[in-house]
Amino acid sequence: MRVLCAFPEAMPSSSSRPPACLAPVALFLALLLHLFLSSQAGDRRPLPVDRAPGLKEKTLILLDVSTKNPVRTVHENFLSLQLDPSIIHDGWLDFLSSKRLVTLARGLSPAFLRFGGKRTDFLQFQNLRNPAKSRGGPGPDYYLKNYEDDIVRSDVALDKQKGCKIAQHPDVMLELQREKAAQMHLVLLKEQFSNTYSNLILTARSLDKLYNFADCSGLHLIFALNALRRNPNNSWNSSSALSLVKYSASKKYNISWELGNEPNNYRTMHGRAVNGSQLGKDYIQLKSLLQPIRIYSRASLYGPNIGRPRKNVIALLDGFMKVAGSTVDAVTWQHCYIDGRVVKVMDFLKTRLLDTLSDQIRKIQKVVNTYTPGKKIWLEGVVTTSAGGTNNLSDSYAAGFLWLNTLGMLANQGIDVVIRHSFFDHGFNHLVDQNFNPLPDYWLSLLYKRLIGPKVLAVHVAGLQRKPRPGRVIRDKLRIYAHCTSHHNHNYVRGSITLFIINLHRSRKKIKLAGTLRDKLVHQYLLQPHGQEGLKSKAVQLNGQPLVMVDDGTLPELKPRPLRAGRTLVIPPVTMGFYVVKNVNALACRYR
């Protein structure tokens, strides 16, 4: 603004009237003062301010949760586990009785344990007690003899135990097993890349060990039977399956059943395709096989465990649902986020990758609801990367963003159970490594199990989007999910709410709890990488303290950090955490 004025040469006296040109100057100064005071008082339209390059404006996010009714209720075993049959091949099945492994698995109970994977359809059952010395394997004679003798001694000791059979394997024995597994890992990878698999023999003793592990860990076993044994007319040959089922019944094993794994790949794996209609008939045959056996007359049956729902896979599912939609207790499929390409750590932070699952869910739901509306849907065998994963990435802190977002998204969209591939085996997608040490995704899963209940609540936010939608993301990079706090956690009274938050932004985010959450005490469980590796770290810390198993082999206490009532939540950049809002007295969370 430009002001022009001609002043007299001499200054007027105090009684003199001020020059007329001072009036616009005074008006201008008054306007500036008004604008300054308005901006200080929180005027809704402050003057624009030039910001330094790279300085981001800090936006306060208001967060509330609907507490009257849940939007979804998922299965009590929502987060469940998988073991791949490859543990027969590389020898790790013999070590499922390890006290440390059982302790780690027990921490994630209650859950399902699915025994299945790519080698499911090459599994053959033999009803004999086979001594370990009958096995083959790589390595010099002295190595095999020592290894086999150790296994035999371990088996004899286990047989003398009553109830849960738990072993404390010597370090030397474990080291020999790791050597064997490392050599077998190369064989397994070669099979996977060539898509040609050798047959696996599951003996009665191996089945006993598998069931012992599940039972002692508080897990319900789901066994996937071989579907590739075919008669000349392409119908399912059930002879081997019947032998396994009868043996399990004689031992009174409480098992649920599946048939096959990714039937959409049978042509490439076996040279013989099985369409959806035929697969549906096979499931009806399996149901008929189970019904005369008293212990399994009402056993649950799950399937068809298809792969990614592309056009041909959807056609297979459609044919299956027409024939056997009412036969299965839940419809199952698998998902792999990153398939067959080089992976970088930043890939795990891409919102586009995190959201690929949402479209698949809708495709599966559309087919299922066409034939059996309301039928439960499970995601079985979810992995971050294919071909066994990528070392220092699939088993790192960075992979946790995909895993936690998967849990939140599936529950919000009504998927009843998600089964993580894998709890423990070869590769790098597992929760526990071959030294029986928990990896970042294990700790994430443990926190989820301890804090998150099956009831899903609607989240409402303001501050980053014009039209908030319950349960959806805020500008993709800040994701907030809410559940009733787990009833199994006796540290919190019923009616408490647990939020879990993923912040993929490179800046911290501030969240103010509003509405029913206002001025409530909050317990923070912030999970961050531990050590110099950053996002590629295989170690994590909870509220600044490293998470490791206790010296006696037990799980550590997960201690929260109490936050003052009414305090703004500050979410650090590129982190994830859980926040229990205490004493909300949420109506949706008071009852089971």
C-alpha positions, 0 to 999 in steps of 0.5 A: 500500500502506498500513501502520499502526503505533503507535510508543512515545513514547520511542526504544528503546536499540540493544540493544532489539528493534525494534518488530514493526510494522517487519517489514512495512515492511522487507518492503515495502522489500525487495520494491521493491528486488527489483523495481527490480533485476529491471527493471535486469537486463532482467526479462521483465516490467518494471513498467509505466511511464507515458510522455509523450504522443506518445513512442513505444517504440523496439523493436529488430527482429531480422533474419535471412535464409535463405541455403541456397536461394533462394525465387525466381529472377527473370529477369536483366532483371527491372527493364526499361524501356518507351518509348511510341509517343507519342515519334514524335508529339512528336518525341523519337524523333529524340533517342534518339541523344543521348549522355546518354540512351544513357548513362542507359539503359546504366546500367540494362542488361541489360534489355528495352526494350518499345516500346508503349503506348496508341498501339500500336494506331494505329501504321502502318509505312511503309518509306521513309527519309522526310526530316524536312521531310515531317513536320508539326507545330505552330509558325511556319514559321521554327520548323519550318524550323530544327527540320527542318533540324537534324534532317536535319543530325543524321541525315546525321551519324549515317548516317556513323557506324559501330557505335553512332550517338551524337549530341551535340545543340546546346542550341539544337536541344534547346530547339526540341524542348522547345518542340515537345514542350510544344505536342504534350503538350497534344494528347496529353493531349486524346487520352488524356482523350477516348480517341480517338487519331490514327494514327501513322506509323513510318518505316524511319528511325524504326525504325532510330533506335529499334533503334540506341538499344536496341542501343547501350544494351544493351537487348533490344527488344520491339516491340508490333504494331498489333492493331486493324487488322481484317478484316471478319470481325474477324480480325487484318489482318497486312499492315502488321505483315508489312512491318515484320517483313520490314524488321527482318529485312533489317536483322538486328534482334534483336527480340521481339514482342507484339500489341496493348496492353490489348485489354480497352479496344478497344471504347471506343477503336475501337468493336470488341471482340476477345474472348480466343479471337479474340486467341489466334487472332491470336497464333497467326497472328503466330507463323505469320507469324514462323516462315518468316522465319529470324531470327525463327523462334524469336523470343520472343512475349509477351502479351496485355498486358491491363489491371487484372484486373477480371472482364471482363479475367479472362474475356478472359485465360481465353479467351486462355489456352485458345487461345494459352497455349502460344504465348506465352513469358510472360503479360503485364499492366499495373498503374496504382496511382492512376487518375483522381483528385487525388493528394497526397504522402501517398497514396504512403505509404499501405500499403493502396495499396502492397498493391493489387498483391498481389491482382492478382498472385494473380488473374493467377497463378490463370488462368495456372496453370489452363492452363499451370502454371509459365508465366512472368508479366510485369508490363508498363507499371507506372505510379504515376498515370494520364493521364501522372502528376502533376507534382511527385508522380509524378516526386518522391522520394515516388513511389519508395516505390511503385516500390521496393515494387513491385520487392520484392513482384513478385520475392517473388511470382514475377513474372519481369519488371517493365517500367517505364513509362516510361524517357523521354517526355511526362508525369511517370511517367518516369525521365528528364526532358526535360532528360535529367536523371535523376529520383529513380526513376532513381537508385533503379533504378540502385541496384537494378540495381547491387546486386540479383541475381535470387535472392530470399531469405526474410526472418525478423524478430522484434520486431514480429509474433508469427508472422514470415512469409518475405518479408512486411511487418512491420506494413505500414510497415516492409518488408524484402526480401532478394536475393543481391547482383548478380554483375555488381557486382565490389565484392562477393564471391559469397555477399554479400546485399543487403537493401532496406528501406522505412521508412514510419514517422514514427520511426526503426527499429533493426534488429539483424542476427542468425543468419547475418548477425550481426557482418558488415560492412555497406555502406549506400546510404541514399537520401533527398530533397535540398533544401527540397522534402522528399518532393516533391523531384526531387533525391536524395542518397546517404548525404548526398551529392547524386546528379548526373551528372558534368560529362562526361556519365557516371554518378557512382560510387555510394559506400557508407557502411561500417558497423561489424561488429555495429552496429545498423542505424538506418533514418531515418523515411520513407526507403528504402535498400539494405544489402549484408551482406558475406562472408556466404558464403551458399550460395544466392548462391555460384553463378549 
